[in-house]
Amino acid sequence: MNNQQSFTDRIVREAECRKMTGTCRTKRHLMEKEGKFPARRKLGGRAVGWMLSEIQEWLQSQPKVITNKTV
């Protein structure tokens, strides 16, 4: 059990996922269908969530925006 990630991983629900990614539910759903966003996990009934580690990995893989603020 060397993988410490499994000890800190948890489920992220909709509101937290929106805050972390800055994208709305519809946009994430479309990206998920295209394989460009981690797949949601069914938690029961109508509840879904995402693995925190997968969202963090996705965030790190996104291109960085560099702005030049020289005036």
N, C-alpha and C positions, 0 to 999 in steps of 0.2 A: 504494500500500500504506500508507494512513494508518491503517488499523485495527490498533492495537497489540494489541487483544484476541486476534487470531488467533495472535500470537506467544507469548502466555502461556497459551493454552488447552491443556488436556490432558484425558485420560480419567481419571475417578474410578471406582474399583472399589467393590464392595459394602460392605466394612468402612468405608472412608472416607466413603462416602455416608451410611451409618448414623450415623456420628459427627457429620457436618456437619448432618444434618437432624433427628436425634433421633427418627426414625421407623423402624419395623421394615420388613423387606422386603415383607411381606404388605400393610401399609398403603400403602406407596409404589406397589406394583403396582396396588392398587385405585384409588388416586388417578390413576395413569397411565392406566388404562382409561377414567376419567371425564374425562381431559384436564386434570386439576388438578396434574399433576407432569410434569416433562420426560420425554420418551421415552428409553428405554434404547437403546444402540447394541450391535448384535451384533458381538462381537470375533472370534468363531470358536469352533466347537464349542459348548460350553455357557457360554462366557464372555460377560459383558455389562458395560457400563460407561456412564457418563453424562458429558456434557461439563461440565467445571467451571464454565464461564461460565453455562450454563443452570441449574445448581443454585444458583449465587450469585444469579442473577436471580430465581429462584423464592423463595429465602430473603428477598430484599429486598422481594418483593411480599406477603409474609405479614403479617397484622395484628400490630402490636406489643402486647405485654401490659404494662400499666402497673399496678404495685402501689403502694399507699399504705402506707408503713411508719411512719406516725406513731403513736406510742404514748402 
